[in-house]
């Protein structure tokens, strides 16, 4: 993989696959590019024990993985019903995925989060009164809490939901539908099906604006402090600029800084210089 979710050749990656539209599209994309990049791909599905259909959905995912030549593992959990169900299920899922990654020698797990997921999460955090740090959600790569040896990647984060649907339709990718994704008892479902469409009607570019906000807050570190620790994406962009030695390229950083390559600098030939526009 390249860019924000880049892995070195020889890396082992586990794709989290539920059988749903997004994760099946992720599996298909990764299965196509992994051999070209020298990455060994595995897939793993988790049945939370909450729906009887989940096992059959993983059967579909396993069959598709076999069709793509990707090894597939699966785990079954028992998540008790009750308050904050989705959050507890998510935490349990990542615990199992981390174990599955270690079992195959992987140091990274890929999930199918996309731009619309990120916009929804920003809105959910706003509704709950989150501050700047809390709005810097779903970065392209992140540490997995409690598991320093496993990294979380989101390769589809710059894609829109309609992009993923179009890809799935074009390649006839099979997928299953989870009824919890349309259950209005969950606040995220109402944000997805009611709030975000209304905001898009009022401001068609709102998903991009919300994603940009999350990026800016992630890059500023504390959402407006004086220090601006660089995100991995900014570090990658600066490294690419230095390698290219381009005099026309620009890298935008937090704090309204723009980095350019200055081959004629007297202080240090070929240095990168930062300025405010």
C-alpha positions in Angstrom: 0.0 0.0 0.0 1.1 3.5 -0.6 0.6 7.0 0.9 -0.9 7.3 4.3 -1.3 3.5 4.7 2.1 2.6 3.3 3.7 -0.7 4.4 7.2 -1.9 3.5 7.7 -4.9 1.1 7.7 -8.1 3.1 5.1 -6.9 5.6 2.2 -9.1 6.7 -1.2 -7.5 6.9 -4.5 -8.7 8.3 -7.7 -7.4 6.7 -10.7 -7.2 9.1 -13.6 -8.7 7.1 -17.2 -9.0 8.3 -18.9 -9.9 5.0 -20.4 -6.4 4.6 -20.1 -4.2 1.6 -17.2 -2.1 2.8 -15.0 -4.8 4.1 -15.5 -7.1 1.1 -14.5 -4.2 -1.2 -11.4 -3.7 1.0 -10.5 -7.4 0.8 -10.9 -7.3 -3.0 -8.7 -4.2 -3.4 -6.0 -5.5 -1.0 -5.9 -8.9 -2.7 -5.2 -7.2 -6.0 -2.5 -4.9 -4.9 -0.7 -6.9 -2.1 1.3 -9.2 -4.5 2.5 -6.1 -6.5 3.7 -4.5 -3.3 5.3 -7.6 -1.8 2.8 -7.7 1.1 1.4 -11.0 2.5 -2.3 -10.6 3.1 -4.5 -12.5 5.5 -8.2 -11.9 6.3 -10.0 -12.4 9.6 -13.7 -12.3 10.5 -15.3 -11.9 13.9 -18.7 -13.2 15.0 -19.8 -11.3 18.0 -22.4 -13.9 18.9 -25.2 -11.3 18.7 -26.9 -12.4 15.4 -27.4 -15.9 14.1 -26.9 -14.6 10.6 -23.3 -13.5 11.3 -21.9 -17.0 10.9 -23.4 -17.3 7.4 -22.1 -13.9 6.5 -18.6 -15.0 7.4 -19.1 -18.1 5.3 -19.7 -15.7 2.3 -16.6 -13.8 3.3 -14.5 -16.9 3.6 -15.6 -18.2 0.3 -14.7 -14.9 -1.4 -11.3 -14.9 0.3 -10.7 -18.4 -1.0 -11.7 -17.2 -4.5 -9.1 -14.4 -4.2 -6.4 -16.8 -2.8 -6.4 -15.1 0.6 -6.1 -17.2 3.8 -9.1 -16.6 6.1 -9.4 -17.0 9.8 -12.5 -16.5 12.0 -13.3 -16.0 15.7 -16.5 -16.2 17.7 -17.1 -14.0 20.7 -19.8 -13.6 23.3 -20.6 -9.9 23.8 -23.4 -9.5 26.4 -26.3 -7.4 25.4 -26.8 -4.1 27.2 -25.8 -0.5 27.2 -23.1 0.8 24.8 -23.3 -2.4 22.8 -21.6 -1.2 19.7 -18.6 0.2 21.6 -18.2 -2.9 23.6 -18.4 -5.1 20.6 -15.8 -3.0 18.8 -13.4 -3.2 21.7 -13.8 -7.0 21.8 -13.3 -7.3 18.1 -10.0 -5.4 18.1 -8.7 -7.6 20.9 -9.4 -10.7 18.8 -8.0 -9.1 15.7 -4.8 -8.2 17.5 -4.4 -11.8 18.6 -5.1 -13.0 15.0 -2.5 -10.6 13.6 0.2 -11.9 16.0 -0.6 -15.4 15.1 0.3 -14.9 11.5 3.2 -12.5 12.1 1.4 -9.3 11.1 2.1 -5.9 12.6 -0.9 -4.2 11.0 -4.6 -4.6 10.7 -6.6 -2.9 7.9 -10.2 -1.9 8.4 -12.7 -0.6 5.8 -13.5 2.8 7.3 -14.1 5.4 4.6 -14.7 9.2 4.4 -18.4 9.0 5.2 -17.7 6.9 8.3 -15.2 9.6 9.4 -17.7 12.4 8.8 -20.4 10.5 10.8 -17.9 10.0 13.7 -17.1 13.7 13.8 -20.8 14.6 14.0 -21.3 12.0 16.7 -18.4 13.4 18.7 -19.8 17.0 18.3 -23.2 15.9 19.6 -21.5 14.5 22.6 -19.6 17.7 23.4 -16.1 16.6 22.3 -13.3 19.1 22.1 -10.7 19.5 19.4 -8.7 16.4 20.4 -11.9 14.3 20.4 -12.8 15.4 16.9 -9.5 14.2 15.4 -11.1 10.9 14.7 -10.3 7.9 12.5 -6.8 8.9 11.2 -5.4 6.9 8.3 -3.2 5.0 10.6 -3.1 4.7 14.4 -1.8 2.7 17.3 -4.1 0.0 18.6 -4.8 0.8 22.2 -3.1 -1.7 24.5 -1.3 -3.3 21.6 2.0 -1.5 20.9 3.1 -4.2 18.5 0.0 -3.9 16.1 -0.9 -0.9 14.0 -4.3 0.0 12.7 -4.6 1.1 9.0 -7.5 2.5 7.1 -6.6 2.3 3.4 -10.1 3.4 2.1 -10.3 6.5 4.3 -10.2 8.9 1.3 -13.0 7.0 -0.6 -16.6 8.0 -0.4 -19.4 5.5 0.3 -20.6 5.8 -3.3 -17.1 5.0 -4.6 -17.0 1.7 -2.7 -20.5 0.8 -3.9 -19.5 1.6 -7.5 -16.3 -0.6 -7.1 -18.4 -3.5 -5.7 -20.9 -3.3 -8.5 -18.3 -3.1 -11.2 -16.5 -6.2 -9.9 -19.6 -8.1 -8.8 -18.3 -8.4 -5.2 -20.6 -10.5 -3.0 -21.6 -9.0 0.3 -24.1 -9.4 3.2 -26.3 -6.8 4.8 -26.2 -6.4 8.6 -29.7 -5.2 9.8 -28.0 -3.3 12.7 -26.7 -0.9 10.1 -30.3 0.3 9.5 -31.6 0.0 13.1 -32.7 3.5 14.3 -32.1 2.5 17.9 -28.4 3.2 17.3 -27.5 6.9 17.2 -24.9 6.4 14.4 -27.6 4.9 12.2 -29.8 8.1 12.6 -26.8 10.3 11.9 -26.1 8.3 8.8 -29.6 8.1 7.5 -31.1 11.4 8.8 -28.6 14.0 9.9 -25.8 13.6 7.3 -28.2 13.6 4.3 -29.8 16.8 5.6 -26.5 18.4 6.0 -25.5 17.3 2.5 -28.7 18.9 1.1 -27.8 22.1 2.8 -24.1 21.9 2.0 -23.1 19.3 -0.6 -19.5 19.4 0.4 -20.0 18.8 4.1 -18.4 15.3 4.2 -15.2 16.7 2.7 -15.4 19.6 5.2 -15.8 17.3 8.2 -13.0 15.0 7.0 -10.7 18.1 6.5 -11.5 19.2 10.0 -10.5 15.9 11.5 -7.3 16.0 9.5 -6.5 19.5 10.6 -7.1 18.7 14.3 -5.1 15.5 14.0 -2.2 17.4 12.5 -2.3 20.2 15.1 -2.0 17.6 17.8 -4.0 19.5 20.5 -6.4 21.2 18.2 -5.0 24.7 18.4 -2.0 24.7 20.7 1.3 26.3 19.8 3.1 23.2 18.9 2.3 21.3 15.7 3.5 17.7 15.9 3.4 16.3 12.3 1.2 13.5 11.3 2.5 10.6 9.3 0.9 11.9 6.2 2.7 15.2 6.6 6.0 13.4 7.3 5.5 11.3 4.2 4.7 14.4 2.1 7.9 16.2 3.3 10.0 13.1 2.6 8.5 12.9 -0.9 9.3 16.6 -1.5 12.9 16.2 -0.4 13.4 13.2 -2.7 11.7 14.9 -5.7 13.7 18.2 -5.2 10.8 19.8 -7.0 10.8 23.6 -7.0 7.1 23.8 -7.7 5.6 21.4 -5.2 4.1 22.6 -2.0 3.4 20.9 1.3 0.8 22.5 3.6 1.3 22.1 7.3 -0.6 23.1 10.4 -0.4 26.7 11.5 -0.8 27.9 7.9 2.8 26.9 7.0 3.8 26.0 3.5 7.0 24.0 2.8 8.8 24.5 -0.5 12.1 23.2 -1.8 14.7 25.9 -2.2 17.8 24.7 -4.2 19.3 28.2 -4.2 19.3 28.7 -0.4 22.5 30.2 0.8 22.1 28.9 4.3 21.8 25.2 3.3 21.8 24.3 -0.4 18.7 22.4 -1.4 17.0 22.9 2.0 13.2 22.8 2.7 11.9 26.2 3.8 8.7 26.8 5.6 6.8 30.1 5.3 3.3 31.5 5.9 1.4 32.3 2.7 
